[in-house]
């Protein structure tokens, strides 16, 4: 599943024996308390909503005097228009360039200089701005965040400067990175209609044509309280924090965003190949198979299958392709299931002299064996245990818990649903794993990118 994994959180990861008490908007739900007693989680989740549409999710945890404050904007590259790609990511930069009452370095001078961690990231589905700090800085964080949401500094000079920054970032992470080139190519190969086909960072030609008018339209549409959720986790008093949030954000006008319809990706009926060349020592492969979105029931079985195939050096794919057959020096894979139908991803670095066809034949033998022989109860138990521990371990910190709550809310629309992950993993059966392997790992649904050693930037598309 998409990684979505507060905290009066007290647990032992090895024993995982504690209770969960979940309270949302002051309403306690204990119908699943017996099931949760073995999962090691206990906390209070409270939800509030301002008249302008701003949602606020809070978890008080005084264990450590730290607060994580996250601003989740419900916009990603999926919301962009063809020809104006990269806007969502560009705003990740612009949001640090000054606002009505603060200069362009305010977040770093006011927060980082006092020990806070400040950062942001953009995905295909959402954009997140996050700070982790000692609790005495909470009022300042709220003031800074509310100010840039109410009035961002958008000028021609700022736009020009940040275009150059993004262009350099693209050169570093994609154009001059063999792995970055492959990843961008794979998504463009797997998606022909859906906006997941373009990269989050956008295309250079699109970035060059973005204007101030484009920025103002995008900001007014998405960067307003009706499209934002705050997630606050850590050592603070919810009542006092909400009073500060109401005072800071309440005057900002909000509305339900007018969203464009998103094209549905047609079913893939034949394999697609793309062959690239670059200055690499040996051949690299990336595969992608269309799968479901995070809200669909197959998500958890896909996660379990991914863990059985790729979860460490004892996994099936590693044992077969790296250890036994000596075809690759490394393999990895993950089921990426975001807000819209995603991809089951696999990558491999081949040994010298091994052809992509040799590797692929062995890969399909590995898949066939899973489909024919099934999996053992030991494999299933181990996979579920690993996924459970990863989930519990991910919320050890205020930042980790806030990220889990925010992700689940952004992808599924309900922060309570984080709790379903662990229960649903435990309900996956061996038959479920075989079923999703047969359903999704099919040759006609395969997208393959091959990167061979050779002249950099060469490209040949086969069976597009």
Buried (B, 14 or more C-beta within 10 A) or exposed (E): BBBBBBBBBEBEEEEBEBBBBBBBEEEEEEEBEEEBBBBBBBBBBBBBEBEBBBBBBBBBBEEEEBBBBBBBBBBBBBBBEEEBBBBBBBBBBBBBBBBEEBEBEBBEEBBBEEEBEBBBEBBBBBBBBBBBBBBEBBBBBBBBBBBBBBBBBBEEEBBEBBBEEBBEEBEEBBBBBBBBBBBBBBBBBBBEEBBBBBBBBBBBEBBEEBEEEBBEEBBEBBBBBBBBBBBBBBBBEBEEBBEBBBEBBBEBEBEEBEEEEBEEBEEBEEBBBBBBBBEBEBBBBBBBBBBBBBBEEBBBBBBBBBBBBBBEEEBBBBEBBBEEBEBBBEBBBBBBBBBBBBBBBBBBBBBEEBEBEBBBEBBEEBBEEBBEEBBEEEBBEBBBBBBBBBBBBBBEBBBBBBBBBBBBBBBBEEBBBBBBBBEBBBEBEBEBBBBBBEBBBBEEBBBBBBBBBEEEEEEEEEEE
